[in-house]
Amino acid sequence: MSKMTGGCLCGDVRYEYQGEVGSAGICHCSDCRRISGSAFGVSVKLAKAGFAILSGALSGYTKRADSGRELTRYFCSRCGSPIYTASAAHPDFVYVKAGSLDDPALVRPAYQAWTQSAVAWAHIPPDLPAFEKGRT
């Protein structure tokens, strides 16, 4: 059993989870790229029974994905930070956005999905200039 906490950018939404931490997946579909604002989305599968929103207001947006399933993506009503995704096809689970976790070290990606949609530049070359705290 693990205990995890997380929340949104503005701090209004806070959540906690107690239970087995499921696998994390990297998704390259266009919907996950758009919702994350990046090259892919990373989500962690958690049992819905152990997941609780402690504070803040969430809004949801439901869309039929390329898989044909309807997914509802929940986000902070104030700042828009993505928090989790739910699906009627998997009613016992939520898929928490890895970037919303207080301790991202808990995330251990186990697979990638929709790789046919991956952008070519998603790999970060090791020789690309890197800055520990931002670029001056």
ZAFILUM-538065 format. One record per atom (N, C-alpha, C): z negated, y negated, x negated; residue in three letters. Coordinates in steps of 0.001 Angstrom, whole numbers, plus 500000, padded with zeros to 6 digits. Example, Ala and Ser with C-alpha at 12.3 -4.5 7.8 and 13.67 -1.06 7.14 Angstrom:
# residues 2
492200505690486810ALA/492200504500487700ALA/492200503300486800ALA/492920502250487150SER/492860501060486330SER/492130499970487100SER/
# end
This chain:
# residues 136
500000501181499167MET/500000500000500000MET/500000498752499120MET/500809497809499503SER/500877496550498790SER/500626495408499757SER/500173494295499209LYS/500045493079500000LYS/500962492049499357LYS/501809491452500189MET/502741490438499731MET/502576489207500601MET/502821488054499996THR/502789486798500750THR/504034486001500399THR/504365485077501284GLY/505511484230501017GLY/505600483112502017GLY/506663482333501890GLY/506857481221502794GLY/508111480442502484GLY/508208479299503130CYS/509400478457503035CYS/509215477340502008CYS/510257476571501828LEU/510249475469500866LEU/509243474383501211LEU/509152473998502488CYS/508257472894502862CYS/506808473344503038CYS/506562474654503099GLY/505201475176503224GLY/504736475401504645GLY/505517474996505644ASP/505116475208507044ASP/505021476692507389ASP/506042477457507020VAL/506046478889507327VAL/505356479646506208VAL/504371480439506590ARG/503679481349505678ARG/503641482709506348ARG/503801483744505556TYR/503730485108506080TYR/502985486003505112TYR/502592487158505622GLU/501998488173504751GLU/502481489528505213GLU/502429490460504287TYR/502841491831504573TYR/501869492776503900TYR/501478493802504641GLN/500665494876504074GLN/501344496187504433GLN/501665496957503407GLY/502313498239503634GLY/503180498629502458GLY/503949499673502676GLU/504868500153501651GLU/506006499148501506GLU/506323498832500272VAL/507441497935500007VAL/508686498787499860VAL/509657498524500706GLY/510900499284500673GLY/511826498804499578GLY/512994499387499578SER/513983499034498569SER/514504497628498804SER/514909497007497735ALA/515557495704497815ALA/517044495924497613ALA/517825495155498342GLY/519268495282498227GLY/519915493945497952GLY/520986494004497212ILE/521819492847496946ILE/523037492978497852ILE/523296491954498644CYS/524438492008499553CYS/525433490907499203CYS/526690491308499050HIS/527754490387498661HIS/528615489919499835HIS/528242490263501065CYS/529086489875502205CYS/529120488353502348CYS/530132487862503027SER/530279486410503160SER/529130485788503950SER/528571486520504925ASP/527431485987505674ASP/526222485800504759ASP/525920486776503923CYS/524773486662503007CYS/525001485567501967CYS/526246485408501525ARG/526534484301500602ARG/526261482968501281ARG/526690482840502511ARG/526511481562503213ARG/525038481281503516ARG/524303482303503953ILE/522893482082504308ILE/522054481803503058ILE/522440482386501917SER/521669482157500694SER/522140480913499949SER/523373480489500221GLY/523930479373499476GLY/524252479753498045GLY/524438481054497794SER/524673481535496443SER/525729482632496453SER/525834483378495363ALA/526860484411495227ALA/526541485675496021ALA/525282485862496386PHE/524869487043497143PHE/523489486799497722PHE/523065487673498608GLY/521721487621499159GLY/520914488801498654GLY/519611488608498531VAL/518712489692498123VAL/517608489791499169VAL/517456490977499753SER/516449491200500790SER/515628492437500470SER/514383492415500934VAL/513459493528500726VAL/513125494129502095VAL/513293495427502224LYS/513026496138503476LYS/511521496372503630LYS/510966495877504762LEU/509543496014505047LEU/509349496557506455LEU/508273497320506641ALA/507942497815507981ALA/507496496640508844ALA/508106496507510004LYS/507804495388510900LYS/506328495361511287LYS/505712496520511424ALA/504308496606511846ALA/503354495939510856ALA/503719495857509586GLY/502847495260508579GLY/503155493815508272GLY/504167493253508947PHE/504643491902508660PHE/504105490931509700PHE/503559489809509250ALA/503015488820510189ALA/503319487404509720ALA/503802486579510645ILE/503964485153510389ILE/502587484524510626ILE/502054483855509620LEU/500723483260509700LEU/500750481825510208LEU/501824481103509880SER/501919479712510312SER/503377479273510318SER/503622478176511037GLY/504938477582511066GLY/505803478096512203GLY/506865477375512444ALA/507803477718513514ALA/509105478217512921ALA/509577479326513453LEU/510850479887513025LEU/511906479651514091LEU/513122479484513647SER/514286479490514516SER/515109480705514122SER/515944481164515034GLY/516776482314514743GLY/518224482058515094GLY/519104482738514389TYR/520534482656514655TYR/521074484075514657TYR/521699484478515761THR/522234485830515895THR/523748485803515774THR/524257486728514980LYS/525695486820514743LYS/526078488283514554LYS/527250488645515035ARG/527776489987514785ARG/528327489996513360ARG/527822490896512546ALA/528224490998511143ALA/529522491806511020ALA/530088491830509824ASP/531291492620509578ASP/531069494101509857ASP/529816494538509777SER/529475495939510068SER/529613496249511560SER/529692495208512385GLY/529741495382513831GLY/528380495258514491GLY/527319495212513687ARG/525957495087514215ARG/525574493626514369ARG/524774493357515400GLU/524228492012515540GLU/522987491891514673GLU/522935490825513900LEU/521793490530513042LEU/521247489170513442LEU/519928489067513459THR/519299487774513698THR/518623487346512414THR/518997486168511956ARG/518430485608510742ARG/517426484535511146ARG/516218484664510630TYR/515138483740510964TYR/514895482808509785TYR/514670481540510111PHE/514506480516509091PHE/513507479473509569PHE/512940478721508620CYS/511982477673508951CYS/512665476612509809CYS/512041476281510927SER/512601475269511822SER/512592473876511210SER/511756473671510224ARG/511648472337509612ARG/512582472165508414ARG/512502473074507433CYS/513284472889506205CYS/514516473784506113CYS/514620474784506980GLY/515797475646506999GLY/515762476822506038GLY/514676476997505308SER/514608478120504360SER/514747479455505082SER/515635480337504594PRO/515738481665505193PRO/514482482482504897PRO/513972483193505913ILE/512751483977505748ILE/513034485474505873ILE/513655485894506980TYR/513969487312507113TYR/515104487535508101TYR/515628488755508070THR/516682489194508978THR/516161490401509741THR/516555490515511006ALA/516191491662511837ALA/517437492155512555ALA/517407493441512901SER/518539494052513585SER/518042495037514626SER/518660495028515802ALA/518315495997516844ALA/518607497421516388ALA/519506497565515429ALA/519826498890514899ALA/518683499468514065ALA/517808498607513582HIS/516650499009512761HIS/515417498278513274HIS/514958498580514483PRO/513893497793515117PRO/512526497886514443PRO/512315498860513589ASP/511018499032512942ASP/510912498321511598ASP/511962497593511218PHE/511988496959509905PHE/512401495491509991PHE/511970494723509002VAL/512482493374508757VAL/512979493368507314VAL/513897492477507044TYR/514486492374505712TYR/514180490966505201TYR/513106490877504418VAL/512597489591503942VAL/513446489100502777VAL/513760487824502815LYS/514555487215501745LYS/513718487126500480LYS/514221487699499406ALA/513479487797498153ALA/513039486435497626ALA/513838485415497838GLY/513504484077497359GLY/512335483441498075GLY/511925484021499198SER/510782483464499947SER/509449484053499496SER/509466485073498665LEU/508231485714498199LEU/507486484832497198LEU/506164484831497286ASP/505350484103496308ASP/505448484752494930ASP/505600486061494879ASP/505698486791493612ASP/507021487538493559ASP/508077486912493042PRO/509380487563493008PRO/509436488770492075PRO/508414488975491247ALA/508387490144490366ALA/508265491440491164ALA/507865491342492429LEU/507742492528493272LEU/509100493094493682LEU/510146492296493523VAL/511487492703493946VAL/512116493593492881VAL/512560494758493315ARG/513243495699492443ARG/514523496148493159ARG/515636495426492943PRO/516868495825493618PRO/517242497270493304PRO/517607498003494356ALA/517943499418494226ALA/519423499692494500ALA/520117498727495119TYR/521528498948495446TYR/522221497614495728TYR/523560497689495758GLN/524394496563496155GLN/525242497007497342GLN/525514496089498254ALA/526354496388499407ALA/527460495345499522ALA/528509495728500187TRP/529672494873500418TRP/530231494334499101TRP/530301495206498097THR/530810494783496786THR/532283494384496840THR/533009494843497858GLN/534411494414497992GLN/534518492908498219GLN/533413492287498660SER/533395490847498909SER/532773490058497764SER/532370490733496696ALA/531693490051495585ALA/532611489014494945ALA/532039487883494593VAL/532799486859493885VAL/532898487239492411VAL/534000486910491797ALA/534248487312490409ALA/533269486669489435ALA/532742485506489774TRP/531879484780488835TRP/530403485113489002TRP/530045486122489803ALA/528634486446490048ALA/527915486961488799ALA/528642487519487856HIS/528032487980486604HIS/527789486772485709HIS/526576486637485209ILE/526259485515484321ILE/526448485975482878ILE/527448485440482182PRO/527686485846480796PRO/526494485483479908PRO/526097486394479021PRO/524920486135478181PRO/525106484967477216PRO/526352484585476909ASP/526577483482475982ASP/526676482121476676ASP/526469482081477994LEU/526482480816478721LEU/525260480002478306LEU/525422478719477983PRO/524261477923477590PRO/523154478010478643PRO/521918478160478185ALA/520765478330479074ALA/519697477297478739ALA/519032476821479768PHE/517973475821479621PHE/516733476327480339PHE/515604476429479650GLU/514388476958480237GLU/513866476143481406GLU/514013474834481389LYS/513423473988482432LYS/514395472971482980LYS/515602473254483019GLY/516562472282483531GLY/517431471750482406GLY/518425471027482789ARG/519381470526481827ARG/519144469049481585ARG/519078468668480325THR/518864467255480007THR/520144466583479641THR/
# end
